[in-house]
């Protein structure tokens, strides 16, 4: 069923089209002229406009131009008399989907409407698939540990349902892989799965990415933009690092989860969708709720089914299996004869604590393949690329009873110093997002902690690159 706006200044024609389309199962609203149609478009959302070409005041061509300027995703079908066919053909160059010549039969009207709606659906799906295509390869959960087997069991249980799932674990542990497998194992597998990193965007940009915006909603909004919820209609939306959403947007997100409806930024039009939401976090959201940093009602709405992905150091049985898997993948990509790990190299991998989890292991093996190590990779080949997850010996010395705020401040400061002010590596080592780290650095006045290293890097840059 679609929402269709029928526009014609002749009462009999307007009522006839209204009745035909309602009988076909559509929700129809009518307007007697172009001005009334534009007012309706400003208040409500339509999938298709069927309009007469010749009308007083605002004619069909003018209405077409206005519709495409305001709602480029809405299809337009023109109804024309014999003498204006050439005008209708020219109008198709401005975005009309098709035209009907009067007089026409009811089945001709329903046929062209069905084609227009199918075209709109295909175009919407293509937009969603293009948005989802980046990094959307088939997911695999590699590992032989009991913990990995338990995650597979949980995925098999929850995938066929429509329940919201909260996947928690350290950065790089494989939370997104779990989410993709849940989507692939459910009834929405043929529909798009879109992902959004909530920690990577400012609050304003995140709101636009989630819910879309109207043309002119803010400076730089030169055209209508659909948000991820709208593009994922019928499919799945993964909210990566959902804990980083600010309180105001948390309230708006809760409404979408509860009612499956929202408004684009700059619009009062309510859009209804059918989206399954999966969320990931590397924080303990229960603690964030206790501190007042995350809405309790949103937490319970997201945490319908919790899945914990343990860090790699807690499932050492997976290390060798994963390393062999990545060795095969990147060896083939680089066109090299598959190398192998020497026994002492495997011992090194098994003894390492993997602060970056599976992602760190994957990138380490990829580097080994790119650098042409082999055919037998030794421990000494990889050892220089591994960094121990502990602070420098000149790190903080804290006495028992020290305030937690002081502990956190000194830990962040020491870790920033360890990594030369590199915020991504610091955030990874501390197990928090870069955005959270930035807020804490500002709150604790630590902006100078890595400035020396930053200035040193800038001095090494070529003239003009700064």
C-alpha positions as CSV (number, residue, x, y, z in Angstrom):
1,X,0.0,0.0,0.0
2,X,1.2,3.5,-0.9
3,X,0.2,7.0,0.0
4,X,-1.0,8.8,-3.2
5,X,-2.0,12.4,-3.8
6,X,-4.5,12.8,-6.7
7,X,-4.7,16.4,-8.1
8,X,-7.4,17.4,-10.6
9,X,-9.7,20.4,-10.9
10,X,-12.5,18.3,-12.3
11,X,-14.5,16.8,-9.5
12,X,-15.7,13.7,-11.5
13,X,-12.1,12.8,-12.7
14,X,-10.6,13.4,-9.3
15,X,-13.3,11.2,-7.6
16,X,-12.9,8.5,-10.2
17,X,-9.1,8.2,-9.8
18,X,-9.6,8.3,-6.0
19,X,-12.0,5.4,-6.1
20,X,-9.9,3.3,-8.5
21,X,-6.7,3.7,-6.4
22,X,-8.5,3.0,-3.1
23,X,-9.9,-0.2,-4.6
24,X,-6.3,-1.1,-5.5
25,X,-5.4,-0.9,-1.8
26,X,-3.8,2.5,-1.7
27,X,-4.3,5.3,0.8
28,X,-5.4,8.3,-1.3
29,X,-5.8,12.0,-0.6
30,X,-7.1,14.5,-3.2
31,X,-6.6,18.1,-4.0
32,X,-8.5,20.3,-6.5
33,X,-5.6,22.4,-7.7
34,X,-1.8,22.7,-7.5
35,X,-1.7,25.1,-4.6
36,X,-3.8,22.8,-2.4
37,X,-1.5,19.9,-3.5
38,X,1.6,21.8,-2.4
39,X,0.0,22.6,0.9
40,X,-0.8,18.9,1.4
41,X,2.8,18.0,0.5
42,X,4.0,20.4,3.1
43,X,1.9,18.7,5.8
44,X,2.1,15.0,5.0
45,X,4.3,12.4,3.3
46,X,3.3,10.9,-0.1
47,X,4.9,8.2,-2.2
48,X,3.3,9.3,-5.5
49,X,1.5,12.3,-7.0
50,X,-1.0,11.8,-9.9
51,X,-1.8,15.2,-11.3
52,X,-3.7,16.7,-14.2
53,X,-1.5,18.7,-16.6
54,X,-3.9,21.7,-17.3
55,X,-5.3,23.3,-14.2
56,X,-6.0,27.0,-13.2
57,X,-3.5,28.8,-10.9
58,X,-0.8,26.2,-10.5
59,X,-0.6,23.8,-13.5
60,X,0.8,20.3,-13.6
61,X,4.2,21.2,-14.8
62,X,4.7,23.8,-12.1
63,X,3.5,21.3,-9.6
64,X,6.0,18.8,-10.9
65,X,8.9,21.2,-10.5
66,X,7.8,22.1,-7.0
67,X,7.4,18.5,-6.0
68,X,10.9,17.5,-7.3
69,X,12.4,20.5,-5.6
70,X,10.8,19.7,-2.2
71,X,10.5,15.9,-2.4
72,X,12.8,14.5,-5.0
73,X,12.0,10.9,-3.9
74,X,8.3,11.3,-4.8
75,X,7.3,10.0,-8.2
76,X,4.9,12.1,-10.4
77,X,2.5,10.8,-13.1
78,X,0.8,13.4,-15.3
79,X,-2.7,13.1,-16.8
80,X,-3.1,14.9,-20.1
81,X,-5.5,15.5,-22.9
82,X,-4.6,14.8,-26.6
83,X,-3.5,18.3,-27.4
84,X,-0.9,18.5,-24.6
85,X,1.0,15.2,-25.1
86,X,4.0,17.1,-26.3
87,X,4.0,19.2,-23.1
88,X,3.8,16.0,-21.1
89,X,6.7,14.4,-22.9
90,X,8.8,17.5,-22.3
91,X,7.8,17.4,-18.6
92,X,9.2,13.9,-18.3
93,X,12.6,15.5,-18.8
94,X,12.0,17.4,-15.6
95,X,11.4,14.3,-13.6
96,X,7.9,13.0,-14.4
97,X,7.8,9.2,-14.3
98,X,5.1,8.8,-17.0
99,X,1.9,10.3,-18.4
100,X,-1.6,9.0,-19.1
101,X,-3.7,10.3,-22.0
102,X,-7.4,11.0,-21.4
103,X,-9.6,9.1,-21.5
104,X,-8.1,6.0,-19.8
105,X,-9.3,2.9,-18.2
106,X,-9.0,2.1,-14.5
107,X,-6.5,-0.8,-15.2
108,X,-4.3,1.7,-17.2
109,X,-4.2,4.0,-14.2
110,X,-3.4,1.2,-11.7
111,X,-0.7,-0.2,-14.1
112,X,1.2,3.1,-14.4
113,X,0.9,3.7,-10.7
114,X,2.3,0.2,-9.9
115,X,5.2,0.8,-12.3
116,X,5.9,4.2,-10.7
117,X,5.9,2.8,-7.2
118,X,8.1,-0.1,-8.2
119,X,10.6,2.3,-9.7
120,X,10.5,4.4,-6.5
121,X,11.1,1.2,-4.4
122,X,14.1,0.1,-6.6
123,X,15.6,3.6,-6.4
124,X,15.3,3.7,-2.6
125,X,16.8,0.2,-2.4
126,X,19.7,1.2,-4.6
127,X,20.4,4.2,-2.4
128,X,20.4,2.0,0.7
129,X,22.6,-0.6,-0.9
130,X,25.1,2.1,-2.0
131,X,25.2,3.4,1.5
132,X,25.6,-0.1,2.9
133,X,28.1,-1.3,0.3
134,X,31.2,0.1,2.0
135,X,32.8,-2.6,4.1
136,X,29.8,-4.9,3.8
137,X,31.5,-8.2,2.9
138,X,30.3,-11.5,4.2
139,X,30.8,-11.9,7.9
140,X,32.5,-14.9,9.5
141,X,32.9,-15.8,13.2
142,X,36.3,-17.5,13.3
143,X,37.4,-19.4,16.4
144,X,37.3,-22.7,18.2
145,X,36.9,-21.6,21.9
146,X,34.0,-22.3,24.1
147,X,33.2,-18.6,24.2
148,X,33.0,-18.4,20.4
149,X,30.7,-21.4,20.3
150,X,28.5,-19.8,22.9
151,X,28.3,-16.6,20.8
152,X,27.3,-18.8,17.7
153,X,24.6,-20.4,19.8
154,X,23.2,-17.0,20.9
155,X,23.3,-15.7,17.3
156,X,21.3,-18.7,16.1
157,X,18.7,-18.1,18.8
158,X,18.3,-14.4,18.3
159,X,18.7,-14.0,14.5
160,X,15.2,-15.2,13.5
161,X,13.5,-12.7,15.9
162,X,12.9,-9.0,15.6
163,X,14.3,-8.2,19.0
164,X,16.8,-5.4,19.6
165,X,20.2,-6.7,20.5
166,X,23.0,-5.0,22.5
167,X,26.4,-6.4,21.7
168,X,29.1,-5.3,24.2
169,X,32.8,-5.9,24.4
170,X,36.2,-4.2,23.9
171,X,37.1,-2.4,20.7
172,X,38.2,-4.7,18.0
173,X,36.8,-7.9,19.6
174,X,34.4,-8.6,16.8
175,X,31.1,-6.9,17.7
176,X,30.2,-5.9,14.2
177,X,30.8,-9.4,12.9
178,X,28.3,-10.7,15.4
179,X,25.8,-8.0,14.3
180,X,26.2,-8.9,10.6
181,X,25.6,-12.6,11.4
182,X,22.5,-11.7,13.3
183,X,21.2,-9.8,10.3
184,X,22.2,-12.5,7.8
185,X,20.4,-15.2,9.8
186,X,17.1,-13.4,10.1
187,X,14.1,-12.7,7.8
188,X,15.6,-9.3,6.8
189,X,18.7,-10.8,5.2
190,X,17.6,-9.8,1.7
191,X,17.1,-6.2,2.8
192,X,19.9,-3.7,3.6
193,X,21.9,-3.6,6.8
194,X,23.3,-0.1,7.4
195,X,25.9,0.9,10.0
196,X,26.6,4.2,11.7
197,X,29.5,4.9,14.0
198,X,27.9,7.1,16.7
199,X,31.3,8.1,18.2
200,X,32.7,9.5,14.9
201,X,30.2,12.4,14.4
202,X,29.2,15.5,16.3
203,X,25.7,15.7,17.7
204,X,24.3,17.8,14.8
205,X,25.8,15.6,12.1
206,X,24.7,12.4,14.0
207,X,21.1,13.6,14.1
208,X,21.1,14.3,10.4
209,X,22.7,10.9,9.6
210,X,20.1,9.1,11.8
211,X,16.9,10.9,10.8
212,X,17.8,12.9,7.6
213,X,17.1,16.5,7.0
214,X,15.0,18.8,4.7
215,X,16.4,21.2,2.2
216,X,17.3,24.4,4.1
217,X,17.0,22.8,7.5
218,X,20.4,24.3,8.4
219,X,23.4,26.0,6.7
220,X,24.7,23.7,4.0
221,X,21.6,21.6,3.7
222,X,21.1,22.3,0.0
223,X,19.0,19.3,-0.7
224,X,16.8,16.7,1.0
225,X,18.7,13.9,2.6
226,X,17.3,10.6,3.9
227,X,18.7,9.4,7.2
228,X,19.8,5.9,8.0
229,X,16.5,4.9,9.6
230,X,14.7,5.8,6.4
231,X,17.2,4.0,4.2
232,X,17.1,0.9,6.3
233,X,13.3,0.6,6.2
234,X,12.5,-3.1,6.1
235,X,16.1,-4.0,7.1
236,X,18.5,-3.6,9.9
237,X,20.4,-0.6,11.4
238,X,23.6,-1.1,13.4
239,X,24.4,1.7,15.9
240,X,28.1,1.3,16.6
241,X,29.2,2.7,19.9
242,X,25.7,3.7,20.8
243,X,26.9,4.9,24.3
244,X,28.3,8.0,22.6
245,X,25.0,9.5,21.6
246,X,24.2,12.7,23.5
247,X,21.1,12.8,25.9
248,X,18.9,14.9,23.6
249,X,19.4,12.4,20.7
250,X,18.9,9.5,23.1
251,X,15.4,10.7,23.7
252,X,14.7,10.8,20.0
253,X,16.2,7.4,19.5
254,X,14.0,5.9,22.2
255,X,11.0,7.2,20.4
256,X,12.0,5.5,17.2
257,X,12.6,2.2,19.0
258,X,9.2,2.4,20.7
259,X,7.0,3.8,18.0
260,X,9.0,3.3,14.8
261,X,8.5,6.8,13.7
262,X,10.4,10.1,13.6
263,X,10.7,13.5,11.8
264,X,13.6,14.6,9.6
265,X,15.5,17.6,10.9
266,X,13.6,20.7,9.8
267,X,10.3,18.9,9.2
268,X,7.1,18.3,11.1
269,X,6.2,15.4,8.9
270,X,6.1,12.0,10.7
271,X,7.8,9.2,8.9
272,X,7.0,5.6,9.8
273,X,9.5,2.8,9.3
274,X,10.1,-0.8,10.1
275,X,13.7,-1.2,11.2
276,X,15.4,-3.7,13.4
277,X,18.1,-2.1,15.5
278,X,21.3,-3.7,16.7
279,X,23.7,-1.7,18.9
280,X,27.3,-2.1,20.1
281,X,29.2,-0.5,22.9
282,X,32.7,-0.9,24.4
283,X,31.5,0.7,27.7
284,X,29.6,-0.8,30.6
285,X,26.3,0.9,29.9
286,X,24.9,0.0,33.3
287,X,27.6,2.1,34.9
288,X,26.9,4.9,32.5
289,X,23.2,4.8,33.5
290,X,24.2,5.0,37.2
291,X,26.4,8.1,36.5
292,X,23.5,9.8,34.6
293,X,25.4,9.6,31.3
294,X,22.9,7.4,29.6
295,X,19.1,7.2,29.7
296,X,17.9,4.3,31.8
297,X,14.8,3.7,29.7
298,X,16.9,3.7,26.5
299,X,19.3,1.2,28.1
300,X,16.6,-1.3,28.9
301,X,15.0,-0.8,25.4
302,X,18.4,-1.6,23.7
303,X,19.3,-4.3,26.1
304,X,16.5,-6.7,25.2
305,X,18.9,-9.4,24.3
306,X,22.5,-8.8,25.5
307,X,25.5,-10.6,23.8
308,X,29.0,-10.2,25.3
309,X,32.0,-10.7,23.0
310,X,35.0,-11.5,25.3
311,X,38.4,-9.9,24.5
312,X,40.8,-12.1,22.6
313,X,43.1,-12.6,25.6
314,X,40.2,-14.4,27.3
315,X,39.8,-16.9,24.5
316,X,43.4,-17.9,23.6
317,X,42.1,-21.0,21.7
318,X,40.9,-18.6,18.9
319,X,44.3,-16.9,18.4
320,X,45.9,-19.6,16.2
321,X,42.7,-20.2,14.3
322,X,42.3,-16.5,13.6
323,X,46.0,-16.1,12.7
324,X,45.9,-18.9,10.2
325,X,42.6,-17.6,8.7
326,X,44.1,-14.1,8.2
327,X,47.3,-15.6,6.8
328,X,45.4,-17.4,4.1
329,X,43.2,-14.3,3.3
330,X,46.0,-11.8,2.9
331,X,48.5,-14.2,1.4
332,X,46.0,-14.8,-1.5
333,X,45.3,-11.1,-1.8
334,X,49.0,-10.3,-2.1
335,X,49.5,-13.2,-4.6
336,X,52.1,-15.0,-2.4
337,X,52.7,-18.6,-1.6
338,X,51.0,-19.2,1.7
339,X,53.6,-18.7,4.5
340,X,53.4,-20.4,7.8
341,X,54.2,-19.5,11.4
342,X,57.3,-20.9,13.1
343,X,56.5,-22.7,16.4
344,X,58.1,-19.9,18.5
345,X,56.1,-17.3,16.5
346,X,52.9,-19.0,17.5
347,X,54.1,-19.1,21.2
348,X,54.6,-15.4,20.9
349,X,51.2,-14.8,19.5
350,X,49.6,-17.0,22.3
351,X,51.5,-15.2,25.1
352,X,50.6,-11.6,23.9
353,X,47.7,-9.9,25.6
354,X,46.2,-8.3,22.4
355,X,45.0,-4.9,23.6
356,X,43.6,-4.3,20.1
357,X,41.9,-7.7,20.1
358,X,41.0,-9.4,16.8
359,X,41.5,-6.2,14.8
360,X,45.1,-5.9,16.0
361,X,45.9,-9.6,15.2
362,X,44.4,-9.1,11.7
363,X,46.4,-6.0,10.9
364,X,49.6,-7.7,12.2
365,X,49.1,-10.7,9.9
366,X,48.2,-8.4,7.0
367,X,51.4,-6.4,7.5
368,X,53.4,-9.6,7.6
369,X,51.9,-10.6,4.2
370,X,52.4,-7.2,2.7
371,X,56.0,-7.0,3.8
372,X,56.7,-10.4,2.3
373,X,57.7,-12.2,5.4
374,X,58.0,-15.9,4.8
375,X,57.8,-18.6,3.8
376,X,58.3,-19.2,7.5
377,X,57.4,-16.3,9.8
378,X,59.7,-16.1,12.9
379,X,58.9,-14.6,16.3
380,X,61.6,-12.0,15.8
381,X,59.8,-10.8,12.6
382,X,56.7,-9.9,14.6
383,X,58.1,-8.9,18.0
384,X,59.0,-5.3,17.0
385,X,55.4,-4.7,15.9
386,X,53.9,-5.7,19.2
387,X,53.4,-3.2,22.1
388,X,52.8,-4.4,25.6
389,X,49.6,-3.2,27.3
390,X,51.1,-1.5,30.3
391,X,52.2,2.0,31.1
392,X,55.7,3.3,31.1
393,X,57.8,2.8,34.3
394,X,57.5,6.6,34.9
395,X,53.7,6.3,35.1
396,X,51.5,7.4,38.0
397,X,52.2,6.3,41.5
398,X,48.9,6.3,43.4
399,X,48.3,5.7,47.0
400,X,45.4,3.8,48.5
401,X,42.4,6.0,49.0
402,X,43.2,8.3,46.0
403,X,40.0,9.8,44.5
404,X,38.7,7.9,41.4
405,X,38.7,11.2,39.5
406,X,42.4,11.7,40.3
407,X,43.2,8.1,39.2
408,X,41.4,8.6,35.9
409,X,43.1,11.9,35.2
410,X,46.6,10.5,35.9
411,X,45.9,7.3,33.9
412,X,44.8,9.3,30.9
413,X,47.7,11.7,31.2
414,X,50.3,8.9,31.5
415,X,48.7,7.0,28.6
416,X,48.7,10.1,26.4
417,X,52.4,10.6,27.2
418,X,53.1,6.9,26.4
419,X,51.7,7.2,22.9
420,X,53.1,10.7,22.2
421,X,49.7,12.4,22.3
422,X,48.2,10.0,19.7
423,X,44.5,10.0,20.7
424,X,43.4,6.9,18.7
425,X,46.1,4.7,20.3
426,X,45.4,6.2,23.7
427,X,41.7,5.6,23.5
428,X,42.3,2.0,22.3
429,X,44.6,1.3,25.2
430,X,42.2,2.8,27.7
431,X,39.2,0.9,26.2
432,X,37.2,4.1,25.5
433,X,36.1,5.9,22.3
434,X,38.2,8.8,20.8
435,X,35.2,11.1,21.4
436,X,35.0,10.2,25.1
437,X,38.8,10.6,25.4
438,X,38.5,14.1,23.9
439,X,35.8,15.1,26.4
440,X,37.9,13.9,29.3
441,X,41.0,15.6,28.0
442,X,39.1,18.8,27.9
443,X,37.5,18.3,31.3
444,X,40.8,17.5,33.0
445,X,42.7,20.3,31.1
446,X,45.1,17.8,29.5
447,X,45.2,19.4,26.1
448,X,49.0,20.0,26.5
449,X,49.8,16.4,27.3
450,X,50.6,15.5,23.7
451,X,51.2,18.9,22.3
452,X,55.0,18.5,22.2
453,X,54.7,15.4,20.1
454,X,52.1,17.0,17.9
455,X,54.3,20.1,17.3
456,X,57.3,17.8,16.5
457,X,55.2,16.0,13.9
458,X,54.1,19.3,12.3
459,X,57.7,20.5,12.1
460,X,58.5,17.4,10.1
461,X,55.8,18.1,7.6
462,X,56.8,19.6,4.2
463,X,56.4,23.4,3.8
464,X,52.8,24.2,2.7
465,X,51.4,20.9,4.1
466,X,50.5,22.6,7.4
